[in-house]
Amino acid sequence: MSREHIECDACDKPNATKRCSNCKLVFYCSAKCQRSHWPQHKPDCRSFHQSLAAELAYRTAPEAPGAQVPPQTTDTCGICLERL
C-alpha cells in the first residue's frame, strides 16, 4: 500500500504520515487527530502491545528445569518457529 492511500484514522484525510508510537497500527495526519482519537484507540492499542510483550516474554523465557525441549532443526524459522 503506497503512502498516498493511507487515510487518517481520526478524520479520514488521505496521506496520513504519523503512526501510533506504541502499536504502529494506526495512522494520523496530525498530533491533534492522534490526541482526539486516543480514547477510541487506547483499549486496542494497549491490548495489542500487552499481547506482543507476552509473546516476546514467552519466546525468550528460559525453559523450566527438567522440561523436554525439542531439538532445533534447520527446517524451522529461528524467530517464529514456523516450518520453512
C-alpha positions, 0 to 999 in steps of 0.5 A: 500500500503506497503512502498516498492511500493511507487515510487518517484514522481520526478524520479520514484525510488521505496521506496520513504520515504519523503512526501510533508510537506504541502499536504502529497500527494506526495512522494520523495526519496530525498530533491533534487527530492522534490526541482526539482519537486516543480514547477510541484507540487506547483499549486496542492499542494497549491490548495489542502491545500487552499481547506482543510483550507476552509473546516476546516474554514467552519466546525468550523465557528460559525453559523450566528445569527438567522440561523436554525441549525439542531439538532445533532443526534447520527446517524451522524459522529461528524467530517464529518457529514456523516450518520453512 
